[in-house]
Amino acid sequence: MMDSFDSFVDSLIENPEPIVTKKSSNEQAFPCGQCAGTGVYHGTRIHQEKRHCFACRGKGYFKTDPRKLKENRTMRANKKADALKNAIESFQENNPAMFAELKSAYAIGEGNSFILSLAQQLFQRGTLSEKQIAAWHRGKEKLAEIKDQREKERAERAVTVDLAPIANMFATALQSGYKRPMYRANGLRIKPGKAGALYVLTEARTQYGPYGESPAYEGKIADGQFHPVRDTDADTASKLIAIANDPKGEAIRYGQKTGNCSCCGRELTKHSSIDAGIGPICAEKWGLN
């Protein structure tokens, strides 16, 4: 019974045949396929007392062929989609840089809330106001000014250091098989960073982070210069220069002062190593023998 009723409903939806709405009238209409022309919804509604069919509003029929209505809806949707596409393409042509940033933000759904709001409006409505576009440009100009100012401050704080002795020491350690070499001396820790730079940290754990206390980042050595962070102790540069001038001597002084090897951090236990201030294996692998 249910299968035959479903088949009947499907036939009404796909091939609606015109019917006469009133015996005394020649006006034709098309039965509603959602309610099988009854005007009553046959499914179950939760928290809804109304039983009439919402599609035909309880009439049981449409005055226009449903296929024509569907065709019209499709045409309107396609027209709207084409208009949105043309508007977005026009915006891209006139504002390529802004479009690229908004497209990226819209794709990943992350970023500045202002940028995300612009991206959503552009790709959902196709338009942005002149004030919104001007605000984006002002923001870019402000960011450029901040970046230039920071670069200027970094250049003013940069300290020229002869990187060759330190760089050679780390190159030797890496060639000897160390994957993550670290050098400790003069109250500092030096380790390889990104793009060939060397990161400089404090030896003492003075900075509190998510995993407890950790060494504070002082800056990096790159292109023959030390680039400190803003609040770095001014004495850090002089410590680096002392290490660069005599990496072996600073390593020995560190070992004799702390009792630990400057290159591996382990305790010096043999008398020869304690006297030398550095382990023989580390001295050889770091090129400090």
Buried (B, 14 or more C-beta within 10 A) or exposed (E): EEEEEEEEBEEBBEEBEEEEBEEEEEEEBBBBBBBBBBBEBEEEEEEEEEEBBEBBEBBBBBEEBBEEEEEEEEEEEEEEEEEBEEBBEEBBEEBEEBBEBBBEBBEEEEBEEEBBEBBBBBBEEBEBEEEBBEBBEEEEEEEEEEEEEEEEEBEEBBBEBEBEBBBEBBEBBBEBEBEEBBBBBBEBBBBBBEEEBBBBBBBEEEEEEEEEEBBBBBBBBBEEBBBBBEEBEEEBBEBBBBBBEEBBBBBBBBBBEBEBBBBBEEEBEEEEBBEBBBBEBBBEBBBBE
